[in-house]
Amino acid sequence: MKKDNRQSGIALLLSLLFLGVILSIAFGLSAVFIPKIRLSVDARNSPTALFAADSGLEWCLYISEKGPIPTPLPPVFTTGATVVLTPTDCSGLTIKAVGTFNRVNRALEVNF
């Protein structure tokens, strides 16, 4: 019995087509869901960054209330958060603190 050669390779062609459809669906879903996952992680890190900024401002208020004493070191956080104060010596009428934790920045500003 002779085999029909017109259908040779059709299984390979159909499997490649099916694989292409599955991959395009997977890439489409990942393009939608990866930014949402990143947002949820940022929302989890946001309070820590905000608390770091708040602690930096509280430190500046403490420095300004104590007067001319040796300036203590700025706050150090066990979570790994950091704070950047502008101006760094907490002088001036406007003080800005930017707290950072895992690529999330939150800023607070105080005007005297």
Backbone hydrogen bonds, N-H to C=O, Kabsch-Sander energy under -0.5 kcal/mol:
donor,donor_aa,acceptor,acceptor_aa,energy
5,N,3,K,-0.6
7,Q,4,D,-0.7
8,S,5,N,-1.0
10,I,7,Q,-1.5
13,L,9,G,-2.1
14,L,10,I,-2.6
15,S,11,A,-2.3
16,L,12,L,-2.2
17,L,13,L,-2.1
18,F,14,L,-2.6
19,L,15,S,-2.5
20,G,16,L,-2.2
21,V,17,L,-2.0
22,I,18,F,-2.4
23,L,19,L,-2.5
24,S,20,G,-2.2
25,I,21,V,-2.1
26,A,22,I,-2.4
27,F,23,L,-2.7
28,G,24,S,-2.1
29,L,25,I,-2.5
30,S,26,A,-2.3
31,A,27,F,-2.0
32,V,28,G,-1.1
33,F,29,L,-2.8
34,I,30,S,-2.1
36,K,32,V,-0.7
37,I,33,F,-2.3
38,R,34,I,-2.3
39,L,35,P,-2.1
40,S,36,K,-2.0
41,V,37,I,-2.0
42,D,38,R,-2.3
43,A,39,L,-2.2
44,R,40,S,-1.3
45,N,41,V,-1.6
46,S,42,D,-1.3
49,A,45,N,-1.7
50,L,46,S,-2.4
51,F,47,P,-2.7
52,A,48,T,-1.8
53,A,49,A,-2.0
54,D,50,L,-2.4
55,S,51,F,-2.5
56,G,52,A,-2.0
57,L,53,A,-2.0
58,E,54,D,-2.5
59,W,55,S,-2.2
60,C,56,G,-2.0
61,L,57,L,-2.5
62,Y,58,E,-2.2
63,I,59,W,-2.4
64,S,60,C,-2.6
65,E,61,L,-1.8
66,K,62,Y,-2.0
67,G,63,I,-1.1
69,I,67,G,-2.3
77,F,81,A,-0.6
80,G,77,F,-1.0
82,T,100,T,-2.3
84,V,98,V,-1.9
86,T,96,K,-2.6
90,C,87,P,-1.5
95,I,110,V,-2.6
96,K,86,T,-2.7
97,A,108,L,-3.0
98,V,84,V,-2.3
99,G,97,A,-0.6
99,G,106,R,-3.2
100,T,82,T,-2.7
101,F,104,V,-2.3
104,V,101,F,-1.5
105,N,103,R,-0.5
106,R,99,G,-2.5
108,L,97,A,-2.6
110,V,95,I,-2.9
112,F,93,L,-3.2
